């Protein structure tokens, strides 16, 4: 089977404390995958490890069937990330920020790409504004533009709609679903918004104390637990 | 009211005492000032009317060249800190950019910032004080290049420490070169230091550079063996600080520090 992410015995400890414990996971080549877990379950550590921001203590990660350790820069070219906790330089305009990242990802027709993405995500009128002057909702949409600049085959999203109003959240969710269908990419989402996960994701990964407690399609997980909503599935713990 | 003031005092005391660099800075600034001005005054008494103009020319040249070191160090550190302050580092490190490319980018921006910052200063020094830095000729490039190498080395070293230990180490970026200033013999010759300190000061590459500068202006003479020694030391310093920066990046990845900086 072609996989987007293949993880074998992945562990990560910080100062002797195990945060990820022998994680094994194989995600199909495309689809939207939700990661759920309590605070401290290891969601952020897992995402950061997949991006090479954290070196694993042990285990192997393969992304698009290539070893992350050996092919890091090749893989990083094909993935991207967005988080409301990680910002862009505030003193630069939105356009300057986006063109900078477009260069780093070696995007062809940079200006055209930026303009089309900004128009799709309704941030064209923000291009000349300093990033620092944007509201948190505007920042989230601009960050998403940055995350889509290289049309990633694997997109990692940390709380993608936090700080967005209801209408914009809905717009972003629909946009991401459309993006995934158009480009057949894999999207990995962590969110505390269970309705969002249920609405967007095909698969669900439940992390508990650094271990994968469950991984399956949402439909199968609900069926297995005889529940109708993800919330019930989690509260059952 | 007293409670509120006490609360503030405790808070500021915790901030100052909770960080070693901040704590050290409270003590070393007065000491550095006293040492620097003490040595400078010693030297000033030795200047007589026959060499006062060349001495002033030496001091102005030293001011400009010391600023080369300061600007190149600060230009590098501040560019890197901008990424930390804007909580942008994880975004940068998940792109296909390689660690050595980041170092090269920092060195280049520091160079441009130094040139940009010094051009008006040199112009004004030339216009108002009839001071001709370019009379140092080809050796000006040599001094400039070597002080830039030292500035880059210190800048990389400080940036790595801030990345590893957090923003309390930022104070070092402003302060570190002033710690070495009194022993670098920038504005006074090595022999104006007390004998016990001369041996210590002579190991600083900055001391070697400024001694050669004085020798060139006063005696039109340079020790070429010393110049080779200076360039070898400075290239080694830059290599060592680059290795240190790369090593800290690997430590930061192991400890997950970069992720926490975004939160």
Interface residues (C-beta under 8 A of the other chain):
Chain A: X12 X14 X44 X45 X48 X51 X52 X53 X54 X55 X73 X74 X76 X77 X79 X80 X81 X83 X85 X86 X87 X88 X89 X90 X91 X101 X104 X105 X106 X146
Chain B: X82 X83 X86 X87 X88 X90 X91 X92 X93 X94 X95 X96 X97 X98 X250 X253 X254 X255 X256 X258 X259 X262 X263
